[in-house]
Amino acid sequence: MGRTFRNLFVAGCVVLWLIPMYLLVVNALTPVTEYAGQPDWAPRGFALWDNLSTAWSQAGIGDSFLNSMAYAVVCGAAAVIVAAMAAFAVVVLPIPKPAFWFWLIYSGTLFPLQMFLAPLFGMYADGNLYDTRLGLMLVYAAWAVPFAFFLIRNQMTTMPPEITEAAMIDGASFRRIFWRIHVPLMGSSLGAAFIFQFTAVWNDLLFGITLSRSPDIQPVMAALTSLNNAYASSGPPVILAGALIVSLPTLVVFLTFRGLFLRGVTASAR
């Protein structure tokens, strides 16, 4: 009975998750002229490519899509590298008060982002970083470091210290120990941290609408908000087509890294 109840509960959760996805796809298929003003449970036609074309080119989702791709990849990778170095310093290097440095870095995840908006906006305006790609990349990378540091540090604490001691006896420097030993052994946590930070940067709206205003600078979530305002009169099909475009990269990144991780585990087992 317990297993049956668990399976039914999981199946119910899957259905609840799939219903919005089904409505998203079905209504993105509907031609704008056929949309009746209420969500359709069955497609009234097939205008997916027209809706995607309108959202991508005419509504400007395409440029913002490429912007967010650059922000998410570059800032996510930079945050993971910096977080791995910080975790290595806290766990392996003989620095004083490692617990203090851990809480100092991790505290970046403990405060709401809204409290940073006013000082960030003033600082960016004074430093000519407002509405620039560099400004958004700096804030995204800094914002992504603390949680990536938390994930990587937790795995690094499980690594036997004898590995580092043996490498030091052989004459390896701390830099060589980090890049040649710890980084290869932490592949799973680095990949998980990158997935989290890629998704977080990709889905950001708060910094995107606060620190930028130009369509060629704004991330895709800010452009999707503008699309909702500009094309509200034409009906949701175009907006839902844009949302469908926006949702694909995080799914692709998750499935790609999951496949790489499974192949790595299989190769290690062999």
C-alpha positions in Angstrom: 0.0 0.0 0.0 2.8 2.4 0.8 4.5 1.8 -2.5 1.2 2.2 -4.4 0.4 5.5 -2.6 3.9 6.8 -3.3 3.6 5.9 -7.0 0.2 7.6 -7.2 1.6 10.7 -5.5 4.5 10.9 -7.9 2.2 10.4 -10.9 -0.1 13.2 -9.6 2.9 15.5 -9.3 4.0 14.7 -12.8 0.5 15.4 -14.2 0.4 18.7 -12.3 3.7 19.7 -13.8 2.8 18.6 -17.3 -0.6 20.4 -17.5 1.0 23.9 -17.7 3.6 22.6 -20.2 0.8 21.1 -22.3 -1.2 24.4 -22.3 1.9 26.4 -23.2 2.7 24.2 -26.2 -1.0 24.0 -27.4 -1.6 27.7 -27.2 1.7 28.5 -28.8 0.5 26.5 -31.8 -2.7 28.5 -32.1 -2.8 31.2 -34.8 -3.2 34.7 -33.4 -6.4 35.3 -35.4 -8.0 32.1 -34.0 -7.2 32.7 -30.3 -10.5 33.0 -28.5 -9.2 34.8 -25.4 -9.3 31.7 -23.1 -6.7 28.9 -22.9 -7.3 26.3 -25.5 -7.1 22.6 -24.5 -6.9 21.6 -28.2 -5.0 23.4 -30.9 -7.1 25.5 -33.3 -4.5 25.3 -36.0 -0.7 25.2 -36.5 1.0 28.6 -36.5 4.0 27.7 -34.3 6.6 28.8 -36.8 4.8 32.1 -37.4 4.5 32.8 -33.7 8.1 31.8 -33.1 9.3 34.1 -36.0 7.3 37.0 -34.6 8.6 36.5 -31.1 12.2 36.0 -32.3 12.7 38.7 -34.9 9.9 41.3 -34.7 9.6 41.3 -30.9 13.4 41.2 -30.4 13.7 38.0 -28.4 16.6 36.9 -30.7 19.1 39.6 -29.6 18.2 39.2 -26.0 18.4 35.4 -26.3 22.0 35.7 -27.5 22.7 38.3 -24.7 21.5 35.9 -22.0 23.4 33.0 -23.5 26.6 35.0 -23.2 25.8 36.2 -19.7 24.8 32.7 -18.5 27.8 30.8 -20.0 30.5 33.3 -19.3 29.3 34.4 -15.8 28.4 30.8 -14.8 31.8 29.5 -15.8 33.6 32.4 -14.2 31.6 32.0 -11.0 32.4 28.3 -10.8 36.1 28.8 -11.3 36.3 31.5 -8.7 34.2 29.5 -6.3 36.4 26.4 -6.8 39.5 28.5 -6.0 37.8 30.0 -2.9 36.7 26.5 -1.7 40.3 25.2 -2.3 41.6 28.1 -0.2 39.2 27.5 2.7 39.5 23.7 2.8 43.1 22.9 1.7 45.3 26.0 2.1 46.6 26.7 5.6 44.8 30.0 6.0 43.8 31.4 9.4 40.1 31.2 10.5 38.7 29.2 7.5 35.2 29.2 9.1 35.2 33.0 9.0 36.1 33.1 5.3 33.4 30.5 4.6 30.7 32.5 6.3 31.9 35.7 4.7 31.6 34.3 1.2 28.5 32.3 1.8 26.7 35.3 3.4 26.2 36.6 -0.2 23.2 34.1 -0.4 21.6 35.2 2.9 20.4 38.7 2.0 17.6 39.5 -0.4 18.7 40.9 -3.7 16.4 43.9 -3.4 18.6 45.4 -0.8 21.5 45.7 -3.3 19.5 47.4 -6.1 19.7 51.0 -4.9 23.5 51.1 -4.1 24.2 49.0 -7.3 22.2 51.4 -9.5 24.0 54.5 -8.0 27.4 52.9 -8.3 26.7 51.7 -11.9 25.5 55.2 -12.9 28.6 56.9 -11.4 30.9 54.3 -13.0 29.4 54.4 -16.5 28.5 50.7 -16.1 24.7 51.2 -16.3 23.2 49.6 -19.4 26.4 47.8 -20.5 27.2 44.1 -21.0 30.2 44.4 -18.7 28.1 45.8 -15.9 25.6 42.9 -16.1 28.4 40.3 -16.4 30.1 41.7 -13.3 27.0 41.6 -11.1 25.9 38.2 -12.4 29.3 36.6 -11.8 29.5 38.1 -8.3 26.0 37.0 -7.5 26.6 33.4 -8.6 29.8 32.9 -6.6 28.5 32.3 -3.1 26.1 29.4 -3.8 28.6 27.7 -6.2 31.2 28.1 -3.4 28.8 26.4 -1.0 28.3 23.4 -3.3 31.9 22.9 -4.3 33.2 23.4 -0.7 30.9 20.7 0.6 32.3 18.1 -1.8 35.8 19.2 -1.3 35.5 18.6 2.5 34.8 14.9 1.7 38.1 14.5 -0.2 40.8 12.7 1.9 43.5 15.0 3.0 46.1 12.3 2.3 45.7 13.1 -1.4 47.0 16.7 -0.9 49.7 15.5 1.5 51.0 12.9 -0.9 51.1 15.5 -3.7 53.0 17.9 -1.5 55.5 15.2 -0.6 56.1 14.7 -4.3 56.9 18.4 -4.6 53.7 19.6 -6.2 52.8 23.2 -5.6 49.3 24.3 -4.4 48.5 25.6 -7.9 49.4 22.2 -9.4 47.5 20.3 -6.7 44.4 22.4 -7.5 44.4 22.1 -11.3 45.8 18.6 -11.7 44.1 16.8 -8.7 41.2 18.6 -7.2 39.6 20.0 -10.3 39.4 16.6 -12.1 38.1 14.9 -8.9 35.4 17.6 -8.5 33.9 17.3 -12.0 30.4 16.4 -10.7 30.2 19.3 -8.3 31.6 21.7 -10.8 29.0 20.6 -13.3 26.2 20.8 -10.8 27.3 24.3 -9.7 27.5 25.4 -13.4 23.9 24.1 -14.0 22.6 26.0 -11.0 24.4 29.3 -11.9 23.5 29.0 -15.6 19.9 28.6 -14.7 19.9 31.4 -12.1 21.5 33.9 -14.5 19.3 32.8 -17.4 16.1 33.3 -15.3 17.1 36.6 -13.8 14.7 39.5 -14.3 15.5 41.7 -11.3 19.0 42.9 -12.3 18.1 42.8 -16.0 15.3 45.4 -15.7 17.2 47.5 -13.0 20.6 47.8 -14.6 19.8 47.9 -18.3 17.2 49.4 -20.6 18.5 48.9 -24.2 17.1 46.0 -26.2 20.6 45.0 -27.4 21.9 44.8 -23.7 18.9 43.4 -21.8 18.7 39.7 -20.9 16.0 37.6 -22.4 13.7 37.6 -19.3 13.5 41.4 -19.5 12.8 41.2 -23.3 10.0 38.6 -22.5 8.5 41.1 -20.1 8.6 43.8 -22.9 7.1 41.3 -25.3 4.2 40.7 -22.9 3.5 44.5 -22.8 4.0 45.2 -26.5 2.1 42.2 -27.9 -0.6 41.9 -25.3 -3.2 43.1 -27.8 -2.2 40.4 -30.4 -3.0 37.6 -27.9 -0.9 35.2 -25.8 0.2 32.8 -28.7 3.2 35.1 -29.6 4.0 35.6 -25.9 3.8 31.8 -25.2 6.0 31.1 -28.3 8.6 33.5 -26.8 8.3 31.7 -23.5 8.8 28.4 -25.3 12.0 29.7 -26.8 13.2 31.0 -23.5 12.6 27.7 -21.7 14.7 25.5 -24.0 18.4 26.4 -23.1 18.1 25.4 -19.4 16.5 22.1 -20.5 19.3 21.5 -23.0 22.0 22.4 -20.5 20.5 20.0 -17.8 20.2 17.1 -20.2 23.7 17.6 -21.7 25.4 17.8 -18.3 23.3 14.8 -17.1 24.5 12.8 -20.1 28.1 13.8 -19.6 27.9 12.9 -15.9 26.4 9.5 -16.5 29.0 8.7 -19.1 31.7 9.8 -16.7 30.3 7.5 -13.9 30.1 4.6 -16.3 33.7 5.1 -17.5 34.9 5.3 -13.9 33.0 2.1 -13.0 34.7 0.3 -15.9 
